[in-house]
Amino acid sequence: MSVAFIFPGQGSQSVGMLSSLAQRPEVAALLRMADQVLAEPMSQLIEQGPAEELALTTNTQPAMLLAGLACLAAWRTAGGFEPDFVAGHSLGEYTALTAAEALDPAAAVALVRLRARAMQEAVPLGVGAMAAVLGLTDEQVALACHQARTAPDGSMEVVEPANYNAPAQVVIAGHKTAVDRACAAAKTLGAKRAVLLPVSAPFHSSLLAPAGAQLQQALTEIELRWPRVPLVNNVDVAQASDVAQIKDALVRQAFGPVRWVELVRFLVAAGVDHFIEFGPGKVLSGLGRRIAPEARIDAVHDAASLELTLQQTRELRR
């Protein structure tokens, strides 16, 4: 059995998401470290909210990184086995790199906070948008975006696929007016749904190129080691050949699409038949069952799911 540990991006956060694990020494130590690095009570925000503040991108990204690392730390302390591969969806790639000991946790927290600020500031609030399109092929979504790029005054705007999450489930991003037009075009092409998402920036679109430039500068000042476990990135669906390529992929990921469907299929082709998601919620688990129904998929998101997954996987590996 070959196993991949996978880590979610923002969107799965909730107030109290670590309440069942927070008293464990390994998790408490992680939260104390984050409070010190950020010079603010991130642990309190995760535990008590308010939800509106936790949902701010600059808070969500470090909170989700911590949540994934906390679930993994609890797993390791309880004697859980190590993976054959790691991967993450969007922000989750930073969690995966930290899990593979390529990034120190403190450096990861600081870097993710910088990434969040850079992504939020790249496009003025209200100018960009994202929308989920359900029920079309990737090619049909691309066509809807192509049809929507020309504004009524003849000017060109940005709208493009941003997340290939599952078969017939693609998120688009760009200028809000163009995203609105693309949603209408998608419905004309037969989409079951095309709905705006409650996000504050057009993540993974070319409008986020300024954020990539900030990340590139920050990454020159951060020590990044070769991952102890092979990592497959989500922008190229590939394993880098050196640390410089890992950093370059992180830069391009900010303004390039997340190719999650291809990534999961890449891992299955590499022999992975078991995925374990670490972090709040079970979003990647749900996507994985649609992408690779033949694989076993588990999720560790709280104390109960930790114990259940440990018990079941120990029986499987006997």
Salt bridges, closest charged atoms under 4 A:
GLU40 OE2 - ARG113 NH2 3.10
GLU82 OE2 - ARG76 NE 2.92
GLU82 OE1 - ARG228 NH2 3.43
GLU101 OE2 - ARG228 NE 3.32
ASP104 OD1 - ARG225 NH2 2.86
GLU157 OE1 - ARG181 NH2 2.82
ASP180 OD2 - LYS176 NZ 2.96
GLU223 OE2 - ARG225 NH1 3.80
ASP236 OD2 - ARG252 NH2 2.63
ASP248 OD2 - ARG252 NE 2.87
GLU262 OE1 - ARG259 NH2 2.81
ASP298 OD2 - HIS274 NE2 2.70
ASP298 OD2 - ARG296 NE 2.81
ASP302 OD2 - HIS301 ND1 3.53
GLU307 OE2 - ARG24 NH2 3.91
